[in-house]
Amino acid sequence: MGKLEGHVAIITGASGGIGGGCAYRLAQEGAHIVIVDLLDAAEMAAQITQDFSNSKVRTHQIDIRNNNEIQAVVDQTIEEFGKIDILINNAGTAGRLDIEEMTEEIWDRDLNTNLKAAFFFIQKVVYPHMLSRGYGRIVNISSISGMNGGQVSGFNEDSWKGRSGPAYAASKGGVIALTKWVAKELGSKGITCNSVAPGAVESRITAGIHYNLDSQVIKRMGQPADIAEAVCYFSTPESSYTTGQTLRVDGGAVFA
């Protein structure tokens, strides 16, 4: 029996990449998976169902910046499963415009997708569903960009002048702060809240971008499975004495 047998997990941005890796890993441990994504997640759902027949998979194709659509997902999940044990806020966007070029549209997109939607999901899932049961695991995917202002990278591997933009860095720094606030609020009520901060990981967001891997201790790109392993730990009952933490999974790109 897996560590998450019978648990119900909502995972945003899980049609592929890091979110898809998390969905697959939690299903491997026996969890039922609710995938929420702006993109079609049918392929990921089919893969999980094929490999883990005991794991039920549901998909919702919505815009997580819309509070009403989030509420509908939560209501449908409660109606079918009767509970939500795990919330993984993973969905994100990453503009690469600098301060001078940044537009209000891109700024709002990154902040609303990466930070505001995480708040909405925590609000709708935790209050009242996790609180009423006195149990829950919340895992927020942040980034080392929220700690160091952005990892050096670029579209040309011969020129390391680019970074993820200020909106992305600000939103991910906000995710780390939100994680700590929620952890302090809910720790005495059986609910933990932690964050995983990836470094350079192969995904749709990083496609076509080159990273200076020579600056890392472990000189390779991360894989979604690397992040999923950390997320899985924070999602299990065994993590009950860990909350408010941000775990860097970055190949040694950042040291405190």
Salt bridges, closest charged atoms under 4 A:
GLU29 OE2 - ARG25 NH1 2.99
ASP63 OD1 - ARG65 NE 3.05
GLU80 OE2 - ARG58 NH2 2.69
ASP85 OD2 - LYS83 NZ 3.28
ASP85 OD1 - ARG133 NH1 3.02
ASP110 OD1 - ARG109 NH2 3.01
GLU157 OE1 - HIS210 ND1 3.85
ASP226 OD2 - ARG220 NH1 3.07
GLU229 OE1 - ARG25 NE 3.06
